[in-house]
Amino acid sequence: MRHYFIIAANTYSEARHNKVLHIAGGFAAALILFSLFMGEVSLYQNEKVVKDVGLACISIFGVFVAIYLGVNTLFKELERRTIYSVVSKPVDRHEVLLGKYLGMIMVLISVVFMMTVYLYLVTAFIESKVDWALLPAIGLIIVELAVVAAMAVFFASFSTPFLSGFFCLGLFLIGRITHDLGAFGERSKNPLFKIFATWIQKIYDLEAFDLRTHVVHKLPVYAEDFWLPAAYGLFLIGILLTLSILTFRRRDFK
C-alpha cells in the first residue's frame, strides 16, 4: 500500500500546480458569480438559478479536469521516460496505474471542494444561510467524476491523449443520453431497437448521478437515491480499472 500512496501523493503534487486546473476553477467561479446576474433577471427564481448553474459548473468543469488528468498523467510519464525508472524498481505496473488514479481522485476532490465553497459563499450571500441539502448532489458529482477519470485512465492505458480524450468524452456523452434513449426505445415500434435502447439504459446510465433537480427544487432525496448510484459508480470504476490494469500490463513502452 505504501507504493500506492507515494505515487498518489506525487501525482497530486504535480497536478495541483497545473495551470489548466486553475483556469478551469477560475471559469467555474466566474460562471457561478455570473449566475447572480442571471438570477436577478429571472422571475423570483434567484436562489434556484444560482444553485442550478453552480452545480452544473461544478459537474462540467469537473468532467473537463477528470478527462484532462486521466489522459495526460500516464502519457507524461511515458513522454518523459520516467516510467522506466519506476517500473525498474520493485513496483508493479498496476501499482503505478492505481497510484496515479488515486492521485487524480485527490485532485478532483480538491477541485470540487473549492468550487463548492465558492458556491456556498454565493448562496449564503443570497439566502443568509447554508443549504446543506446540496451535499448529496455534490457527493454524486464526485462519484461521477471518479467514473469519468477511470474511463480516461482506461483509454490512456493503450491510446494517445487526443484519442483517449475523444473516446472518453464520447462515452461520457453517451452515458448522459442513455436515459432519454431508453425512453425513446420504449415508444419505438422496432423490437430490436427497443431491446437495445432499454438494456443500454439499464447497464450504462450516467444520468443516475444527477440529483441537481431534486436539491434545487427541494424535492425529497431518500437514502437509496444516493447510495444506489454510488454503489453503481463503484461497480463501473471496478470494471474500468480492472480493464485498465490488464491493458497496461500488455503495453509496450518502446
C-alpha positions as CSV (number, residue, x, y, z in Angstrom):
1,M,0.0,0.0,0.0
2,R,3.0,2.3,0.5
3,H,3.7,2.4,-3.2
4,Y,0.1,3.4,-4.0
5,F,0.2,6.4,-1.6
6,I,3.6,7.5,-2.7
7,I,2.6,7.5,-6.3
8,A,-0.7,9.1,-5.5
9,A,0.9,11.9,-3.4
10,N,3.4,12.6,-6.2
11,T,0.6,12.7,-8.8
12,Y,-1.4,15.1,-6.6
13,S,1.7,17.3,-6.0
14,E,2.4,17.6,-9.8
15,A,-1.3,18.1,-10.8
16,R,-2.2,20.8,-8.3
17,H,0.4,23.2,-9.8
18,N,-1.1,22.7,-13.3
19,K,-2.3,25.9,-14.8
20,V,-5.2,24.1,-16.5
21,L,-6.8,23.4,-13.1
22,H,-6.5,27.0,-12.1
23,I,-8.1,28.2,-15.4
24,A,-10.9,25.7,-15.0
25,G,-11.6,26.7,-11.4
26,G,-11.5,30.4,-12.4
27,F,-14.0,29.8,-15.2
28,A,-16.3,27.9,-12.8
29,A,-16.1,30.6,-10.2
30,A,-16.8,33.3,-12.8
31,L,-19.9,31.4,-14.1
32,I,-21.2,30.9,-10.6
33,L,-20.7,34.6,-10.0
34,F,-22.4,35.4,-13.3
35,S,-25.4,33.2,-12.2
36,L,-26.2,36.0,-9.7
37,F,-27.0,38.3,-12.6
38,M,-29.0,35.5,-14.3
39,G,-30.9,35.0,-11.1
40,E,-31.7,38.7,-10.9
41,V,-33.3,38.8,-14.3
42,S,-35.4,35.7,-13.6
43,L,-38.8,35.9,-12.1
44,Y,-38.4,35.3,-8.3
45,Q,-36.1,32.3,-9.1
46,N,-32.8,33.9,-7.9
47,E,-31.7,31.1,-5.5
48,K,-32.7,28.3,-7.7
49,V,-30.9,29.7,-10.8
50,V,-27.7,30.2,-8.8
51,K,-27.8,26.7,-7.3
52,D,-28.6,25.1,-10.7
53,V,-25.9,26.9,-12.6
54,G,-23.4,26.4,-9.7
55,L,-23.9,22.7,-9.6
56,A,-23.8,22.5,-13.4
57,C,-20.5,24.3,-13.4
58,I,-19.0,22.0,-10.8
59,S,-20.1,19.0,-12.9
60,I,-19.0,20.3,-16.3
61,F,-15.6,21.7,-15.2
62,G,-15.0,18.7,-13.0
63,V,-15.5,16.4,-16.1
64,F,-13.1,18.5,-18.0
65,V,-10.5,18.2,-15.3
66,A,-11.1,14.5,-14.9
67,I,-10.6,13.8,-18.6
68,Y,-7.6,16.1,-18.9
69,L,-5.8,14.5,-15.9
70,G,-6.8,10.9,-16.9
71,V,-5.5,11.1,-20.5
72,N,-2.3,13.1,-19.7
73,T,-0.9,11.7,-16.5
74,L,0.2,8.4,-17.9
75,F,1.3,9.9,-21.2
76,K,3.6,12.4,-19.4
77,E,5.3,9.5,-17.6
78,L,5.9,7.8,-21.0
79,E,6.9,11.0,-22.7
80,R,9.5,11.9,-20.1
81,R,10.5,8.3,-19.9
82,T,10.2,8.4,-16.1
83,I,8.1,5.3,-16.3
84,Y,11.2,3.2,-16.9
85,S,12.8,4.2,-13.6
86,V,9.5,3.5,-11.8
87,V,8.8,0.0,-13.2
88,S,12.5,-0.9,-12.9
89,K,12.1,-0.8,-9.1
90,P,10.0,-3.3,-7.2
91,V,6.9,-1.6,-8.3
92,D,4.3,-3.4,-10.4
93,R,2.6,-1.7,-13.3
94,H,-0.8,-2.0,-11.6
95,E,0.6,-0.1,-8.6
96,V,1.7,2.7,-10.9
97,L,-1.8,2.9,-12.6
98,L,-3.8,2.7,-9.4
99,G,-1.5,5.1,-7.6
100,K,-2.0,7.6,-10.5
101,Y,-5.7,7.1,-10.3
102,L,-5.8,7.7,-6.5
103,G,-3.8,10.9,-7.1
104,M,-6.3,12.1,-9.7
105,I,-9.2,11.4,-7.3
106,M,-7.4,13.5,-4.6
107,V,-7.1,16.4,-7.2
108,L,-10.7,16.1,-8.2
109,I,-12.0,16.1,-4.6
110,S,-9.9,19.3,-4.0
111,V,-11.2,21.0,-7.2
112,V,-14.8,20.1,-6.3
113,F,-14.3,21.2,-2.7
114,M,-13.0,24.6,-3.8
115,M,-15.9,25.2,-6.2
116,T,-18.4,24.0,-3.6
117,V,-17.0,26.5,-1.1
118,Y,-17.4,29.3,-3.6
119,L,-21.0,28.2,-4.4
120,Y,-21.8,28.1,-0.7
121,L,-20.4,31.6,-0.3
122,V,-22.6,32.9,-3.1
123,T,-25.8,31.1,-1.9
124,A,-25.2,32.2,1.7
125,F,-24.9,35.8,0.5
126,I,-28.3,35.4,-1.2
127,E,-30.2,33.4,1.4
128,S,-28.2,34.3,4.6
129,K,-28.0,30.6,5.4
130,V,-26.1,27.5,4.3
131,D,-28.2,25.0,2.3
132,W,-26.8,21.6,3.3
133,A,-29.3,19.9,1.0
134,L,-26.9,20.5,-1.9
135,L,-24.4,18.0,-0.4
136,P,-26.0,14.7,-1.8
137,A,-25.9,16.2,-5.3
138,I,-22.2,17.2,-4.9
139,G,-21.4,13.8,-3.5
140,L,-22.7,12.1,-6.6
141,I,-20.9,14.6,-8.8
142,I,-17.7,13.4,-7.2
143,V,-18.7,9.7,-7.8
144,E,-19.4,10.6,-11.5
145,L,-16.1,12.3,-11.8
146,A,-14.3,9.3,-10.4
147,V,-16.1,7.2,-13.1
148,V,-15.0,9.6,-15.8
149,A,-11.4,9.6,-14.5
150,A,-11.5,5.7,-14.6
151,M,-12.7,5.9,-18.2
152,A,-9.9,8.3,-19.1
153,V,-7.3,6.0,-17.5
154,F,-8.6,3.0,-19.4
155,F,-8.3,4.7,-22.8
156,A,-4.9,6.2,-21.8
157,S,-3.6,2.8,-21.0
158,F,-3.4,1.9,-24.7
159,S,-4.0,5.1,-26.7
160,T,-2.7,8.6,-27.3
161,P,-4.0,11.6,-25.3
162,F,-6.1,13.1,-28.1
163,L,-7.8,9.8,-29.0
164,S,-8.2,9.0,-25.3
165,G,-9.9,12.3,-24.6
166,F,-12.1,11.9,-27.7
167,F,-13.2,8.4,-26.7
168,C,-13.8,9.4,-23.1
169,L,-15.8,12.4,-23.9
170,G,-17.9,10.4,-26.4
171,L,-18.5,7.7,-23.8
172,F,-19.5,10.3,-21.2
173,L,-22.0,12.0,-23.6
174,I,-23.5,8.6,-24.4
175,G,-23.9,7.9,-20.7
176,R,-25.7,11.2,-20.3
177,I,-28.3,10.5,-23.0
178,T,-29.0,6.8,-22.4
179,H,-31.9,7.7,-20.1
180,D,-33.5,9.6,-23.0
181,L,-32.6,6.8,-25.4
182,G,-34.3,4.3,-23.1
183,A,-37.5,6.4,-23.0
184,F,-37.4,6.7,-26.8
185,G,-36.8,3.0,-27.2
186,E,-40.0,2.2,-25.2
187,R,-42.0,4.2,-27.7
188,S,-40.3,2.7,-30.7
189,K,-42.1,0.1,-32.9
190,N,-38.8,-1.6,-33.8
191,P,-38.4,-4.5,-31.4
192,L,-34.6,-4.8,-31.8
193,F,-34.0,-1.1,-31.2
194,K,-36.4,-1.2,-28.2
195,I,-34.4,-4.1,-26.6
196,F,-31.1,-2.3,-27.4
197,A,-32.2,1.1,-26.0
198,T,-33.7,-0.4,-22.9
199,W,-30.8,-2.6,-22.0
200,I,-28.1,0.0,-22.6
201,Q,-30.0,2.4,-20.4
202,K,-30.1,-0.3,-17.6
203,I,-26.4,-1.1,-18.0
204,Y,-24.8,2.3,-18.6
205,D,-26.7,5.4,-17.3
206,L,-24.7,8.4,-16.0
207,E,-27.9,10.3,-15.5
208,A,-28.3,8.4,-12.3
209,F,-25.6,10.6,-10.7
210,D,-27.6,13.8,-11.3
211,L,-29.6,15.0,-8.3
212,R,-29.4,18.6,-9.3
213,T,-33.2,18.9,-10.0
214,H,-34.1,17.3,-6.6
215,V,-31.9,19.6,-4.5
216,V,-32.5,22.8,-6.4
217,H,-36.3,22.4,-6.3
218,K,-36.2,21.0,-2.7
219,L,-37.7,17.6,-3.7
220,P,-37.3,14.8,-1.2
221,V,-34.0,12.9,-1.5
222,Y,-34.1,9.4,0.0
223,A,-31.1,7.3,1.1
224,E,-31.5,5.0,-1.9
225,D,-31.3,8.0,-4.3
226,F,-27.7,8.5,-3.2
227,W,-26.4,5.0,-2.2
228,L,-27.7,3.1,-5.2
229,P,-26.0,5.4,-7.7
230,A,-22.9,5.5,-5.5
231,A,-22.7,1.7,-5.5
232,Y,-23.3,1.6,-9.3
233,G,-20.5,4.1,-9.7
234,L,-18.1,1.9,-7.7
235,F,-19.1,-1.0,-9.8
236,L,-18.2,0.9,-13.0
237,I,-15.0,2.1,-11.5
238,G,-14.0,-1.5,-10.6
239,I,-14.7,-2.8,-14.1
240,L,-12.8,0.1,-15.8
241,L,-9.8,-0.1,-13.6
242,T,-9.6,-3.9,-14.0
243,L,-9.6,-3.5,-17.8
244,S,-7.0,-0.7,-17.5
245,I,-4.7,-2.9,-15.4
246,L,-5.0,-5.8,-17.9
247,T,-4.3,-3.5,-20.8
248,F,-1.5,-1.6,-19.2
249,R,0.4,-4.8,-18.3
250,R,0.5,-5.7,-22.0
251,R,1.6,-2.3,-23.2
252,D,5.0,-2.0,-24.8
253,F,6.8,1.2,-23.6
254,K,9.2,1.3,-26.6
